[in-house]
Amino acid sequence: MIEISKEVEKYLEKPYALSALGTGVGGEIYYDYLAFFHLILVKKGKKNGFVVPVSVKNAVKICKKLNLKFKKDDWHNYEECVSENNSLSKETTEKIKKMRRNRIRVHQDVLCGTDDAILEKFCSGNITNEKLGEFEQYPKCCIKQFTDNVWGDFVQAAEIIGDTPQNAEMILNVSRAGNADERIFQRLKKIQLEFADGRKKFPYLFHQACTDCLNDMENSPSGKLNKEWGNVAKEFPKLDSLIMQGGIDESEDKKRLWDKEWQEWIDGGCLG
């Protein structure tokens, strides 16, 4: 406890980037504090592992400071998870998966874990959102909704453009282009406002809580995790305060960017 407290004090005196969402262009330091906290959870055996992106140059540094087990991944390819609700043709589905595999380059992220067995289990083979979610101990319901959200973007784009493999590139290009069609904007708006709600309700969690979890703060899988991990955060009052306030600020920022009508959002520069 004393050792961890000292490391917390040192980090808060001079914080540095630990998350791809953190400090930097368009980033929020809240996510760096949150990433540091999740590494503490791993250190205290409250969480199996945490992934620090390769873009974060301090990944190995912080693992050594906290004396954590770590390993650079050996992932071969990124594989898109297809939603159980997929309504696209088999041909379009396979073309989108192939193009996503080619578009998303796999880099050597740093996996931090409680033991070598955990790291060996997850650091090789192909990487998917579901595999990453399992490593990070995201609730299964939230992993499923995340997959549904991502794949649902492609389904909606195909409904607008046309469900043929020849349209796969266009489907990918407009799937999150809220300025291209109001239907796409409304879908993105719903997802982003749920994300904003989750930052405020579950500030100690990194994942986007699903709708069911957001509707049951106390007894849902996300609610229980947030409570359990929040109790750990209270051992470090200053860090706890920064995370709590950061979650509130991030929630308000997201609402400010997305709680608008389509034309107002476009006129504002399509930010968010």
Secondary structure by P-SEA (a helix, b strand, c coil): caaaaaaaaaaaacccccccccccccccaaaaaaaaaaaaaaaacccccccccccccaaaaaaaaabbbbbbbbccbbbbbbbccccccaaaaaaaaaaaaaaccccbbbbbcccaaaaaacccccccaaaaaaaacccaaaaaaaaaaaaaaaaaaaaaccccccaaaaaaaacccccccaaaaaaaaaaaaaaaaaaaacccccccccaaaaacccccaaaaaaaaaaaaaaccaaaaaaaaaaaaaaaaaaaaaccccaaaaaaacccc
